[in-house]
Structure formats: structure tokens, C-alpha cells
Amino acid sequence: MYFVYILYSAQLDQYYIGLTKNISDRLRRHNSKSKGFTNRANDWKLVYKEYYKDKLEAMKRERQIKNWKSKNLLEKLISSAG
């Protein structure tokens, strides 16, 4: 099982989109000052996730969401999950 997920940092007022097999471990690593984009904050919260059995499908969906480059579209997706 693979997860496409969206994190939100209130400190940065930014979203992060990713892909993982273990969402709780991945969130812990995002908040532990690891290298990369998410090391600029440690208040990342999981705000959205989708499940996929196939890694290729999950990668396609992650790429699709990242290509939106629109905060409004991300927020619509997040709110639609209710």
C-alpha cells in the first residue's frame, strides 16, 4: 500500500506533497529536521492522504498534484476529503 499525502506547515503557511509506504514514519522524519524542503519547519501536519495499491499509480497521482502549482486547488482537494 502506498500513500500520496499532503502536509501543511502553519509556520511557513505552505504545503508539501509526497509519497510513502509508511505515513507515520515519514511524518516523523519530516518533523525531525531532515534534509530538504521540510527542514525549514517542524510543525508539519498531515492534512490529506490517498491510498494506492500500485506504486506507479501513486507516483502518477503525486506528480499530477505537484503540477497543479496552485494553493487553491490543493485546498479544494483537502476540503473535499472532509
TAKATA-V289670 format. One record per residue. SS is DSSP state (helix for helix, strand for strand, loop for the rest). Layout:
ss
SS
SS
This chain:
ss
loop
strand
strand
strand
strand
strand
strand
strand
strand
loop
loop
loop
loop
strand
strand
strand
strand
strand
strand
strand
loop
loop
helix
helix
helix
helix
helix
helix
helix
helix
loop
loop
loop
loop
loop
loop
helix
helix
helix
helix
loop
loop
loop
loop
strand
strand
strand
strand
strand
strand
strand
strand
loop
loop
helix
helix
helix
helix
helix
helix
helix
helix
helix
helix
helix
helix
helix
helix
loop
loop
helix
helix
helix
helix
helix
helix
helix
helix
helix
helix
loop
loop
